[in-house]
Amino acid sequence: MIADVEVAVGAIVRRADELLLVKRGRPPGAGEWSVPGGRVEPGEMLMEAVTRELQEETGLNGVCGRLVGWVERIGDDRHFVILDFEATVTGDLTPCAGSDASEARWWPVTEVAGLRLVDGLAEFLHDHGVIPTIV
């Protein structure tokens, strides 16, 4: 049986022709690359969740921008609604993995589709003009 629906956010952060990604340290998606993000805490505004997750997973401070898009991920025991926002890093641009991430780094957008990404991320990023190709 699926638990309650959970709301999560993601931070899509670009630097010139690079995209900030984290390697997930825990399920779901452990060992796979994703945008920084996670669950929205009770009473937390979406924009606060985006900047908190960015800081927790990469050590970088930022500001939340416009909504890029949303996806649903439904598994045997999980149902997530994930809202992905543009984010801009303020200050230092050197990521350091923390919290749920085992690694954090900038990737050239032309290489992102070739990584072991969480399910559906390449298609989402391509559909929203973040990366040029999905293969």
N, C-alpha and C positions, 0 to 999 in steps of 0.2 A: 504494500500500500504506500502511495506517495504521501509524504508529509506536506505540511502547508507550503504554499508558494513563497519563495524567498526572493527579495529584490537585491540585486547586486549591481555594481557599477564597474566600469573600466575606464582607464585613462589612455587616450591615444595621444602620444607625445612624439612630435617630429622635431628633428634638428637638421635643417637643410634636407639632404636626401637620405636621412637615417631615421629609424623608428626605434623607440625604447621598448624593449621586451624583457620579461622576466621568465626564468625557468621555474615552473611550479615545483615547490618542495614537498607539497602534500596533495592528497586527493581533494577534489577531482583533478585529473590532469597532471599528476606528479610526473616529473621528468620531461614535460612538454613545455614549449614556449607559449607565452600569452602576453597580452598587454597587462600592465599592473592593474589590480582591481580586487574586489571582494564584496562581501555582504555589507548592506547598509544596516547600521545599528538603529535600534528603536529610538525615535525622536530626532534622528540625524537627517539633516537636509542632504539631498543628492550631491550638491556641489561640495559640501563638507566631506562627504564620504569619498569623493574622487580624490581630493587633495590629501586626505588622511591615508588612504590606501597607497597613493603614489609615494608618500613619505615613508610609510611602514615598509613597503616592499623594495624601494630603491634608495632611500635616504635622501631623496631630492624633494625640495619644496617647489610648489607650483600653484597656479591658479587654474580654475576650471573654466572652460569655454563652452561653446555650443554643443548641443546634442548631435552626435554623428548618426546614431541609429540604435536599434535594439534587437535583441534576439531572445528566444526562449530555448532553454535546454531542459528536456524532460528525460529522466532516467527511471530506473526501477524504484528508487527511493528518494529522488530529488526532482524538484521543479523550480528552476531559476528563471526569473525575468531579468535580463542583463541590459542595462542602459550604458552605452559607451559615449563618452564625451571627449572632445578635444581638450587638451591641457597644455599649458605652457610652463616650462621650468623657469624658476626665478633663482638667480644665484648660481652656485656651483653646478656644473653639468656632468660630474663624474658619479655614476651610480654605484651603489654598494648594496648588495643583496641583504635583505633582512626579512624578518617575520616569516611569511609563507614561501618566500622565494629562495632558491638555492643558488641562483645566479641572476645578475641584472646587467644588461649592456645595450649599447646602441648597435643596430644592425643596418647595413645598407638596404634600402627598400627593395632593391633588385634581388637580394638574397633571402628575403623573409619567406617567400613561398617554398623554398627548398628546405626549410627547417622542419623539425618535428613539432608541429603546432597543435594546440588544443583543437578539438573537433570543430570544424566550421569557421575557424578564424581566417584562414586564407581567403575563403570566398567572401566573407563579410568585409575584410579590408579591401579586397579588389572591387567589390560592388560599390563601396563608398569612396573610391578613388584614392585610397591610402597607399596601396601598392600597385605596380603596373601589370602584374601577371599573377596567376595562381598556379602555374606549372613551371 
